[in-house]
Amino acid sequence: MAGFFGLFNYTKPGPGIAKKKEMENYSYGNMFVQIGRKFSKLMGLNLLYLSMNFPLFFGAIALSGRFNIPYQTPATTGYQTISGLSHYVFDPAAVVMEGLHGHMTTSSYPGTTSTVLYYLTLLVLLTFGVSTAALTLVNRNLAKGEYSELAHDFFGAIKKNFRQAFFVGILDLGLLFVIAYAVMFYYYNFVAGTSIITSFMFFVALFIAFIYIFMRYYIYLMLVTFNLKTFKLFKNAWLFATLGFKRNMAATFFIVFTILLNIVLFVYLMPVGALLPFIITLSLLSFIATYSAYPVIKRLMIDPYYADHPEEKKLEIDVEPLFEDKG
């Protein structure tokens, strides 16, 4: 059975080739059709990605507080100040205030087990880059309308791109941490109104954050599609962040919408909202980003290359990178 988008095409001799019209149609209307057609594959891909990043479960267990050590503490943050004043101000009102703010509550802090779990979570540094590259490659094939054997393509991409993907993953997580820290740091200074410079730096940090979000749509996609050095991956991603601005904004809109929908379901329909990230959310977010970014790369890198090298023109059906870095 051929299937409308190649999803059920099991009769082909090789990886399979989608219809040319489907491969060239990257409208967002078609994106929703493909998501519906490939929903089961996205679910399987989500499971593979989570399985590869199993250290995150250690962090989830630690954050649950199950292994924290409980202790008693005042329920209001102002109790210490009021209590101190009541020892020096002999006034009935001070005594009343101390009584009102002196009720206790139970809090907790990470014990030894929780601390060990947090450290085990850092093992995700070993898996994040390679699993994200594999996730992107499979979603690239799905976005192009190609047949994909999930496990074969996923682990094949890890084997093929392991070294560079591992390094890019660590660099990516490091940049995400630094940018997020800068945004939060300058945000609190902006709210506090400490100075004009810190207020200005907040908007600079916010701008850099948005640009890097756009860049991430392309970094792993180029990594699994071309033989490019890491520096050129980030350099080209920076260019595509501006050259593909419209599709980047559209991708960001749909990604934010998906995340907000998941949050709403988590709040108002707890079982569904809590399970969605384990079922499809992560692979769906990656598919939206890849579907949006691939036409930009195709228009600006792949098509010009084949125009200059017509003798090499072919359908891109491999899991192998298409070109070698000429620089």
Secondary structure by P-SEA (a helix, b strand, c coil): cccccccccccccccccccccccccccaaaaaaaaaaaaaaaaaaaaaaaaaacaaaaaaaaaacccbbbbbcccccaaaaaaaaaaccccaaaaaaaaaacbbbbbbcccaaaaaaaaaaccccccaaaaaaaaaaaaaaaaaccccaaaaaaaaaaaaccaaaaaaaaaaaaaaaaaaaaaaaaaaaaaacccaaaaaaaaaaaaaaaaaaaaaacaaaaaacccccaaaaaaaaaaaaccaaaaaaaaaaaaaaaaaaaaaaaacccccccccccccaaaaaaaaaaaacaaaaaaccaaaaaaaccccccccccccccccccc
